[in-house]
Amino acid sequence: MFEQSEEPRVFGLAPGVDFPKALTAGLIARMADRSPEAMARVHLIVNTRRMQRRLRQLFEQGDAGFMPRIRLLTELDKLDPTVAGPPAIPALRRRLDLIALVARLLEQQVELAPQSSLYALTDSLAALLDEMQGEGVSAQTIANLDVTDQSGHWQRALQFIRIAQGYLDQSDTPPDQEARQRSMVIALAQRWADAPPADPILIAGSTGSRGTTMLLMQAVATLPQGGLILPGFDFDMPIGVWDQLDEALTSEDHPQYRFHKVITALGLRPTDVRNWHDTRAPSPERNALVSLSLRPAPVTDAWLIEGPRLSGLADATAGVTLLDAPSPRDEALAIALRLRQAAETGETAALITPDRTLTRQVTAALDQWDILPDDSAGTPLHLSPPGRFLRHVAHLFTRRLDAEALLTLLKHPLTHSETDRGPHVLNTQRLELRIRARGLPYPDARGLVELLQSSVADDAGQAALLDWAAWVGQTFAGNERANQPLQDWVELHIILAESIAAGPGGTAPGELWKKKAGQKALAVMQGLKDQAAFGPAMSARDYADLVGALLSGEEVRDRDAPHPSIMIWGTLEARVQGADLVILAGLNEGSWPEAPKPDPWLNRALRHQAGLLLPERRIGLSAHDYQQAIGARDVWLTRSIRSDDAETVVSRWLNRLRNLLDGLPAQGGPDALNAMLARGRAWLARAAAFEQVEATPAAPRPSPMPPVAARPRALSVTDIKRLIRDPYAIYARHVLKLSPFGPLVQSPDALMRGTLAHDILERFIRDTVVDLSSLTTNHLMHIAHTVMTEEVPWPTARALWLARIEKIAPWFVERETIRRRMATPIAFEGEAKGKLVWPELGFTLSARADRIDVTEDGSAILYDYKTGKPPTLKQQTRFDKQLLIEAAMIEEGAFDAVGPSAVRQAVFIGLGADPEEVAAPLHKEPPVEVLDNLRALILAYLAPGQGFTARRMMEEDKIASDYDQLARFGEWDAADHPVPEDLS
């Protein structure tokens, strides 16, 4: 293929050129005068499987003939079987080895790091060791670094690195992938140096960013029939600028730095790099413009010299659209509209961005036109149905089962997927309704069966429901585990997952391991099972974290007839593909380029000193991807000015391009920039027009007037306060018969605290009626402990509430002693029920008093417990008339437990942080007057013209009502006039 030469051979292709296509064309042209079978002796080494597939497709689409041997960088043993070493140890096994190592170290020296950092430290340490082996850096090299600041952090880091490296050196296990690859490259280079192969060997598409790859590239470039083909080589950059790339600390983030490093290592100059094929870049003028914009920061003064020499800026930017979107949503919609146009016109279009959130937004926008893009990245396995299912099941081991976790799994489509899911779905709905209505914070087998009693009318259906409830309780509850070996965790996890997927009586795991996502999930779990013997014993939380990390490290592509010409690529995929329209999206700092991840072991200077990769390496690779992609024929450059919560910073590369154009008025740079922006604004306007909707008038403040016959004829005393403050809530509850759902996960809220406080005090007072000697703080606290233990499953809330009761117990006992001198309790909440009927109105008022005491002269004293602050006198006279109404009902004989009696006192007993007693103003609000006013209020709301106004007299605007959403509160406020609506 090549003439004999002592010089290493390095070729390049300009940015914007379809690299695989030009690579194929150049290889065919060079082999045109050779025999047909000579092509079959060519070894072509590429760095990705996608590149391999694309090259094969291009050769298959051409004329009939032989195809070169296309290998991957990781398949060097196929080049020469004699250099093949033992198979690499699985990455998971090495990770488990390191987990055990780090865990033992943290146990021995607890001051090094918290136990919770075990997996983060292990992952970062594994990455560092891989890099050390790939770059040929030993732990001793790092130990010998010139560290002037001997900080405690450095000593801790060195401890980890030395112990880990020592473990690896002493291990008799096979090498890992990085070590095996480097040893093979060294052996291959030595063999080639002794006996160079006669067949052509080419490395194409690699940038040489890793040390091992660089060694192989040097070995191939010096072969008699070897050569390198560099993608996106900048032929426009002057030699003086190339010379400025010598210093890694200042030039690592430049897109051409890696090529400079390869060329220099081979003893060549950039001018020695030849064009592989005469394929012309789509826009050489744009390549020159972009090259100048990307000059290293120390030499951007070249803009002043070389900028005026640029020509054809209008042509260079004619195919470029610059879109500054107000938000990510606007950016995604504008991109989707352009991709839709490409689909209609038959263009091939590719969206390139590392921002996966943006790609999901674009995919969602395209879905409204039934366009499914071909997304090369696929879906992260942990977000697929099997991945989510396995993570949910793993979390069953970590804590006591609560209602939310139970229903999350019961509703998962893989649960009970072996047989008909219909009854299972119906039973799950029944269970959720019961949990919301009655509460079951921590379901178990007994609680579930009791909760679902009498849920179905027919006996057979009820029996089937209870059998299902028993299966749920036995399968899902009681799975919490302490520390145990990893093998046991994996075995238990798989068995439980398959049992849940099978359903009651099932024998197969349903849909769990089916389709591509299920098969990938099974492979992950099987791999973990195979290597589990090398892992340490761990807690349930650590196991769940490990499974989540393993699943998140995999992706699955479950294609569903994607559109053949609309694609979403990551930056790696963009290097090996070509498209008519290329959209570079998410061009903001932190997204493209991504911010370097922090290194817990070595800072930037120490990395450079040790010969490891600098954090800017990834920025430089991203810059190279950008330089290649922006050279396409038709290009969009998009970004959002704001993210969801803050102002964004424009990508450094885009910022440089804009600044360069803006500084070249003589060449028409500002005009070209404005034209790019104008094209972007035009598409943003289309997106805005697409989403424009007719304004819907805001809902008025409702005041419905239902028919008189439908209005409530019975209310409780507690409803009266609601009728005064929020009549609409009475309308919704008693006319529309709408009751709010309870929370899915019952929490220790104020309502529960109040209910328990009432229960505790009622038990305590009943005991003291029987035996006055039990009127002590100790007895009160004994009852409180008993009730809280039985009714409060949350340890923290139980302890907090008991502490509050203990604080007020002495005060309550002291005040209760005084109360008992005045009267004797005769009725409590269970039996203190009252009913007052107004026949002429057809209306019934009901009440349930917390406690009624009777004095020696037969008069009554009414008490009401409040766990919060009792209502003030002003609140009682205007709104909170509960005790006043109950007192009036007692005097009317509405309470059978007391009979008609005069009420001496009506008192709120506040049980808050500052306990107090607040008496109802019986002298200001006589019972007769209270009932007259109440009667007038009821008459008013039974009148046909009276509306039930929403939030009529709420105490504070911030107080929420159960029916605010129904009333569309927020579209109106308390200052708006109500709008009556006749519903008769």
Residue pairs with C-beta under 8 A, 6 or more apart in sequence:
1 30
1 31
1 34
1 38
1 42
1 200
1 225
2 9
2 200
2 224
2 225
2 227
4 224
7 268
7 272
8 218
8 221
8 222
8 228
8 266
8 267
8 268
9 221
9 226
9 227
9 228
10 221
10 227
10 228
10 230
10 262
10 263
10 266
10 268
10 272
10 273
10 274
11 26
11 227
11 228
11 229
11 230
11 273
11 274
11 275
11 276
12 229
12 230
12 231
12 233
12 235
12 259
12 273
12 274
12 275
12 276
13 19
13 22
13 23
13 229
13 230
13 231
13 232
13 233
13 275
13 276
13 277
13 279
14 232
14 233
14 234
14 235
14 275
14 281
14 284
14 287
14 631
15 232
15 233
15 234
15 281
15 287
15 290
15 627
15 628
15 630
15 631
16 281
16 282
16 283
16 286
16 287
16 628
16 630
16 631
16 632
16 633
17 279
17 280
17 281
17 282
17 631
18 279
18 577
18 578
19 204
19 205
19 231
19 232
19 575
19 576
19 628
20 51
20 54
20 55
20 58
20 576
20 577
20 578
21 58
21 279
21 578
22 276
22 277
22 279
23 55
23 204
23 205
23 229
23 276
23 277
24 55
24 58
24 59
24 62
25 277
25 279
26 229
26 276
26 277
26 279
27 39
27 42
27 44
27 68
27 202
28 62
29 277
31 38
31 39
31 42
36 65
36 66
37 66
38 66
39 65
39 66
39 67
39 68
40 66
40 67
40 68
40 69
41 69
41 199
41 200
42 68
42 69
42 199
42 200
42 201
42 202
43 68
43 69
43 71
43 79
43 199
43 200
43 201
43 202
44 55
44 68
44 69
44 70
44 71
44 202
44 204
45 71
45 72
45 73
45 79
45 201
45 202
45 203
45 204
45 216
45 220
46 52
46 55
46 70
46 71
46 72
46 73
46 203
46 204
46 205
46 206
47 72
47 73
47 205
47 206
47 213
48 72
48 205
48 572
48 575
48 576
49 72
50 376
50 572
50 573
50 576
50 577
51 204
51 205
51 575
51 576
52 70
52 72
54 576
54 577
55 70
56 67
56 70
59 65
59 67
59 68
60 67
71 78
71 79
73 181
73 203
73 206
73 213
73 216
74 177
74 181
76 83
76 181
76 184
76 185
76 188
76 216
77 83
77 84
77 85
77 184
79 188
79 201
80 188
80 191
82 191
83 184
83 187
83 188
83 191
84 184
85 175
85 180
85 183
85 184
85 187
86 174
86 175
86 180
87 174
88 174
88 175
88 176
88 177
88 179
88 180
89 173
89 174
89 175
89 176
89 177
90 527
90 530
90 531
91 176
91 177
92 527
92 528
92 531
92 550
93 173
93 531
93 534
94 126
94 176
95 122
95 123
95 126
96 486
96 531
96 532
96 534
96 535
96 536
97 167
97 171
97 173
97 534
98 122
98 125
98 126
98 129
98 164
99 118
99 119
99 122
99 535
99 536
99 538
99 546
100 534
100 535
100 536
101 163
101 164
101 167
102 118
102 121
102 122
102 125
102 160
102 164
103 118
103 536
103 538
104 536
105 112
105 159
105 160
105 163
106 112
106 113
106 115
106 118
109 159
112 156
112 159
112 160
113 121
113 156
118 542
119 542
119 545
119 546
119 549
121 160
121 600
123 549
124 599
124 600
124 601
125 160
125 161
125 164
125 601
128 161
128 599
128 601
128 602
129 164
129 165
129 168
130 176
130 177
130 178
131 137
131 178
131 612
131 613
132 138
132 139
132 142
132 165
132 612
133 176
133 178
133 179
133 182
134 178
134 181
134 182
134 210
134 211
134 212
135 210
135 211
135 212
135 611
135 612
135 613
136 182
136 211
136 212
136 611
137 610
137 611
137 612
138 165
139 161
139 162
139 164
139 165
139 166
141 610
141 611
142 158
142 161
142 602
142 606
142 610
143 158
143 161
143 162
145 606
145 609
145 610
146 609
147 154
147 606
157 600
157 601
157 602
160 601
161 601
174 180
175 183
178 212
181 212
182 211
182 212
182 215
185 212
185 215
185 216
185 219
186 215
188 216
188 219
189 215
189 216
189 218
189 219
192 219
192 223
193 219
196 223
196 224
197 223
197 225
198 224
198 225
199 225
200 225
200 226
200 227
201 220
201 223
201 225
201 226
201 227
202 220
202 226
202 227
202 228
202 229
203 216
203 217
203 220
203 221
203 227
203 228
203 229
204 228
204 229
204 231
205 229
205 231
205 575
205 576
206 213
206 217
206 228
207 230
207 231
207 258
207 259
207 262
207 621
207 624
208 214
208 217
208 258
208 259
208 261
208 262
209 258
209 613
209 617
209 620
209 621
210 613
211 611
214 261
214 262
214 265
217 228
217 262
218 262
218 265
218 266
219 226
220 226
220 227
220 228
221 227
221 228
221 266
222 266
228 262
229 276
230 259
230 262
230 273
231 575
231 628
232 255
232 575
232 624
232 627
232 628
232 631
233 256
233 259
233 273
234 255
234 256
234 259
234 287
234 291
234 627
235 273
235 275
236 284
236 287
236 288
236 291
236 292
237 256
237 270
237 291
237 295
238 302
238 306
239 269
239 270
239 271
241 295
241 296
241 299
241 302
242 256
242 260
242 269
242 270
244 251
244 296
244 298
244 299
245 251
245 254
245 256
245 257
245 260
245 296
246 260
246 264
248 257
248 608
248 614
249 604
249 605
249 608
249 614
250 296
250 297
250 298
251 257
251 260
251 296
252 614
252 616
252 617
252 619
252 620
253 593
253 616
253 619
253 620
253 623
254 294
254 296
254 620
254 623
255 294
255 620
255 623
255 624
255 626
255 627
256 624
257 620
258 620
258 621
258 624
259 270
259 273
260 270
263 269
263 270
263 272
263 273
281 287
281 631
282 319
282 631
282 632
282 633
283 315
283 316
283 319
283 631
283 633
285 310
285 311
285 312
285 313
285 315
285 316
286 316
286 317
286 319
286 320
286 630
286 631
287 631
288 310
288 316
289 310
289 313
289 316
289 317
289 657
289 660
289 661
290 627
290 630
290 631
290 657
291 627
292 302
292 303
292 306
292 307
292 310
292 660
293 653
293 656
293 657
293 659
293 660
294 623
294 627
294 653
294 656
295 302
295 303
300 656
303 660
303 663
307 660
307 663
307 664
307 667
308 664
308 666
308 667
310 316
310 664
310 667
311 667
313 661
313 664
313 667
313 668
313 669
313 672
314 668
314 671
314 672
314 675
316 672
317 661
317 672
317 673
317 675
317 676
319 632
319 633
319 634
319 635
320 630
320 635
320 636
320 637
320 676
321 635
321 636
321 637
321 676
321 679
321 680
321 683
322 637
322 638
322 654
322 658
322 673
322 676
322 677
322 679
322 680
323 331
323 334
323 636
323 637
323 638
323 639
323 679
323 680
323 681
323 683
323 684
324 639
324 641
324 677
324 680
325 331
325 334
325 638
325 639
325 640
325 641
325 684
326 640
326 641
326 642
326 684
327 640
327 641
327 642
327 643
327 644
328 357
328 358
328 361
328 640
328 643
328 644
329 361
330 640
330 684
330 687
330 688
331 358
331 585
331 586
331 638
331 639
331 640
332 358
332 361
332 362
332 364
332 365
333 365
333 687
333 690
333 691
334 638
334 680
334 683
334 684
334 686
334 687
335 351
335 362
335 365
335 583
335 585
335 636
335 638
336 362
336 365
336 366
337 683
337 686
337 687
337 690
338 349
338 581
338 583
338 636
338 683
339 349
339 351
339 362
339 366
339 371
339 373
339 566
339 583
340 366
340 369
340 371
342 348
342 349
342 565
342 566
342 580
342 581
343 349
343 369
343 371
343 563
343 565
343 566
346 565
347 565
347 579
347 580
347 581
347 634
348 565
348 567
348 578
348 579
348 580
348 581
349 565
349 566
349 567
349 579
349 580
349 581
349 582
349 583
350 567
350 568
350 569
350 574
350 577
350 579
350 581
350 582
350 583
351 359
351 362
351 373
351 567
351 568
351 569
351 583
351 585
352 569
352 570
352 571
352 573
352 574
352 582
352 583
352 584
352 585
352 625
352 629
353 359
353 570
353 583
353 584
353 585
353 586
353 591
353 592
354 570
354 571
354 586
354 591
354 592
354 594
354 622
355 585
355 586
355 591
355 592
356 377
358 585
358 586
358 591
359 375
359 377
359 568
362 373
362 568
362 585
363 372
363 373
363 375
363 568
366 372
366 373
366 566
371 563
371 566
372 560
372 561
372 562
372 563
373 562
373 563
373 566
373 567
373 568
374 559
374 562
374 563
374 564
374 566
374 567
374 568
375 557
375 562
375 567
375 568
376 557
376 567
376 568
376 569
376 570
376 573
377 555
377 568
377 570
378 555
378 556
378 557
378 558
379 517
379 555
379 556
379 557
379 558
380 387
380 551
380 552
380 554
380 555
381 387
381 517
381 520
381 521
381 524
381 551
381 552
381 553
381 554
381 555
381 556
382 388
382 391
382 548
382 551
382 552
382 554
384 517
384 520
384 521
384 556
384 558
385 412
385 413
385 414
385 517
386 414
386 512
386 513
386 517
386 518
386 520
386 521
387 517
387 521
387 551
388 412
389 409
389 412
389 414
389 415
389 497
389 501
389 512
390 493
390 497
390 521
390 525
390 547
390 551
391 544
391 547
391 548
391 551
392 405
392 408
392 409
392 412
393 409
393 493
393 496
393 497
393 500
394 493
394 543
394 544
394 547
394 548
395 405
395 544
396 405
396 409
396 476
396 479
396 480
396 496
397 479
397 480
397 481
397 489
397 492
397 493
397 540
397 543
397 544
398 480
398 540
398 541
398 544
399 480
400 442
400 480
401 442
401 443
401 444
401 476
401 477
401 478
401 479
402 441
402 442
402 443
402 745
403 435
403 440
403 441
403 442
403 443
403 744
403 745
403 746
404 744
404 745
406 443
406 472
406 476
406 477
407 428
407 431
407 432
407 435
407 744
409 415
409 476
409 500
410 424
410 428
410 431
410 472
410 476
411 428
413 511
414 501
414 510
414 511
414 512
415 424
415 500
415 501
415 503
416 424
416 500
416 501
416 502
416 503
416 504
416 506
416 510
417 501
417 502
417 503
417 510
417 511
417 512
418 501
418 502
418 503
418 506
418 507
418 508
418 509
418 510
418 511
419 503
419 505
419 506
421 503
423 464
423 468
424 468
424 503
427 465
427 468
427 469
430 452
430 455
430 456
430 465
431 448
431 451
431 452
431 469
431 472
432 744
434 440
434 451
434 452
434 455
435 443
435 451
435 742
435 744
435 746
436 741
436 742
436 743
436 744
437 741
437 742
438 451
438 742
439 742
439 746
440 447
440 448
440 451
440 746
441 745
441 746
441 747
441 793
441 794
442 793
443 451
443 472
443 473
443 476
443 477
444 473
444 477
444 478
445 469
445 470
445 472
445 473
445 474
445 477
446 473
447 473
448 469
448 470
448 472
448 473
449 466
449 469
449 470
449 473
451 469
452 465
452 466
452 469
453 466
454 462
455 462
455 465
456 462
456 465
467 504
468 504
471 503
471 504
475 496
475 499
475 500
476 500
479 496
480 540
481 489
481 492
481 540
482 539
482 540
483 537
483 538
483 539
484 537
484 538
485 532
485 535
485 537
486 532
486 533
486 535
486 536
486 537
486 538
486 543
487 529
487 532
487 533
487 535
489 532
489 538
489 540
489 543
490 525
490 528
490 529
490 532
491 529
493 525
493 543
493 547
494 525
494 529
497 509
497 512
498 509
498 512
499 506
501 509
501 510
501 511
501 512
502 508
502 509
502 510
503 510
511 518
512 518
512 521
513 519
513 521
513 522
515 558
516 556
516 557
516 558
517 556
517 558
520 554
520 556
521 551
524 550
524 551
524 554
528 546
528 547
528 550
538 546
567 577
567 579
569 577
571 592
571 621
571 622
571 625
571 629
572 625
574 582
574 625
574 628
574 629
575 625
575 628
578 632
579 632
580 633
580 634
581 632
581 633
581 634
581 635
581 636
582 629
582 630
582 632
582 634
582 635
582 636
583 635
583 636
583 638
584 592
584 626
584 629
584 630
584 635
584 636
584 637
584 638
585 636
585 638
585 639
586 592
586 638
586 639
586 640
587 637
587 638
587 639
587 650
587 651
587 653
587 654
588 639
588 640
588 643
588 648
588 649
588 650
588 651
589 595
589 648
589 649
589 650
589 651
589 652
590 648
590 649
591 651
592 622
592 626
592 651
593 618
593 619
593 622
593 623
593 651
593 652
594 618
594 619
594 622
596 615
596 616
596 618
596 619
597 615
599 607
599 615
602 610
602 612
604 614
604 615
607 613
607 614
607 615
608 614
623 653
626 653
629 635
630 637
636 680
637 654
637 676
638 680
639 648
639 650
639 651
639 654
640 648
641 647
641 648
642 648
650 658
658 673
660 669
661 669
661 670
661 672
661 673
662 669
662 670
662 673
663 669
664 670
698 971
698 972
699 968
699 971
699 972
700 972
700 976
700 978
700 979
701 949
701 950
701 951
701 967
701 972
701 976
701 977
701 978
701 979
702 728
702 949
702 950
702 967
702 968
702 978
702 979
702 981
703 728
703 947
703 948
703 949
703 950
703 978
703 979
703 980
703 981
704 728
704 731
704 735
704 947
704 948
704 980
704 981
704 983
705 944
705 945
705 946
705 947
705 948
705 980
705 981
705 982
705 983
705 984
706 731
706 735
706 948
706 983
706 984
707 944
707 983
707 984
708 942
708 943
708 944
708 984
710 735
711 734
711 735
711 941
711 942
712 730
712 734
712 735
713 842
713 843
713 844
714 843
714 844
714 845
714 846
715 723
715 730
715 734
715 843
715 844
715 845
715 846
716 845
716 846
716 847
716 848
717 845
717 846
717 847
717 848
717 882
717 885
717 886
717 889
718 882
719 730
719 734
720 845
720 881
720 882
720 885
720 934
720 937
721 879
721 880
721 881
721 882
722 729
722 730
723 730
723 937
723 941
724 878
724 879
724 881
724 937
724 952
724 953
725 879
725 951
725 952
725 953
725 954
725 955
726 950
726 951
726 952
726 954
726 961
726 963
727 941
727 947
727 948
727 949
727 950
727 952
728 948
728 949
728 950
728 951
728 952
728 961
728 963
728 967
729 961
729 962
729 963
730 941
730 948
731 948
732 738
732 962
732 963
732 966
732 967
733 739
733 963
735 948
738 963
738 966
740 962
740 963
746 752
747 794
748 792
748 794
748 797
748 801
750 867
750 868
752 792
753 801
753 867
754 865
754 866
754 867
754 868
756 787
756 788
756 791
756 792
756 801
757 805
757 865
757 867
757 911
758 829
758 850
758 865
759 787
759 791
760 780
760 783
760 784
760 787
760 805
761 812
761 865
762 828
762 829
762 830
762 850
762 851
763 783
763 787
764 774
764 779
764 780
764 783
765 816
765 825
765 828
765 851
766 825
766 828
767 774
767 779
767 783
768 774
768 775
768 779
768 816
768 820
769 824
769 825
772 820
775 813
775 816
775 817
775 820
776 813
777 809
777 810
777 813
780 805
780 809
780 812
780 813
781 802
781 805
781 806
781 809
784 802
784 805
784 806
784 809
785 802
788 798
788 801
788 802
789 798
792 798
792 801
804 913
807 913
808 911
808 915
811 915
812 909
812 911
812 915
815 909
815 917
819 853
819 861
819 863
822 853
822 855
822 861
823 853
823 854
823 855
823 856
823 860
823 861
823 904
824 853
824 854
824 855
825 851
825 852
825 853
826 852
826 853
826 854
826 897
826 898
827 849
827 851
827 852
827 895
827 897
827 898
828 850
828 851
829 848
829 849
829 850
829 851
831 897
832 848
832 849
832 850
832 851
832 852
832 895
832 897
832 898
833 846
833 847
833 848
833 895
833 896
833 897
834 846
834 847
834 848
834 849
834 886
834 889
834 890
834 894
834 895
834 896
835 844
835 845
835 846
835 847
835 894
836 844
836 845
836 846
836 847
836 889
836 892
836 894
837 843
837 844
837 845
838 844
838 845
838 935
838 938
841 935
841 938
841 939
841 942
843 938
843 942
845 885
845 889
845 894
845 934
847 885
847 886
847 889
847 894
847 895
849 862
849 863
849 864
849 886
849 895
850 863
850 864
850 865
851 862
851 863
851 864
851 865
852 860
852 861
852 862
852 863
852 890
852 895
852 897
852 898
853 860
853 861
853 862
853 863
854 860
854 861
854 898
854 901
855 861
855 904
858 901
858 902
859 901
859 902
859 903
859 904
860 890
860 898
860 901
860 902
860 903
860 904
861 903
861 904
861 905
861 906
861 907
862 883
862 886
862 887
862 890
862 903
862 905
862 906
862 907
862 920
863 906
863 907
863 908
863 909
864 882
864 883
864 886
864 906
864 907
864 908
864 909
865 908
865 909
865 911
866 908
866 909
866 910
866 911
866 912
867 911
867 912
868 910
868 912
869 910
869 912
870 908
870 909
870 910
870 916
870 917
870 918
871 879
871 880
871 908
871 918
872 918
873 918
873 921
875 955
876 883
876 884
876 920
876 921
876 925
877 921
877 924
877 925
879 953
879 955
881 925
881 930
881 934
883 906
883 907
883 908
883 920
884 906
884 920
884 921
884 922
884 925
884 927
884 930
885 930
885 931
885 934
886 906
887 903
887 906
887 920
887 922
887 927
887 930
888 927
888 928
888 930
888 931
888 934
889 895
890 898
890 900
890 901
890 903
891 900
891 901
891 902
891 903
891 927
892 900
892 927
892 931
893 899
893 900
903 922
903 927
905 919
905 920
905 922
906 919
906 920
906 922
907 917
907 918
907 919
907 920
908 917
908 918
908 919
908 920
909 915
909 917
910 916
910 917
910 918
940 946
941 948
944 984
945 980
947 978
947 980
947 981
949 978
950 961
950 963
950 967
950 969
950 978
951 961
951 964
951 967
951 969
951 974
952 978
954 961
954 974
957 973
957 974
961 967
961 969
964 970
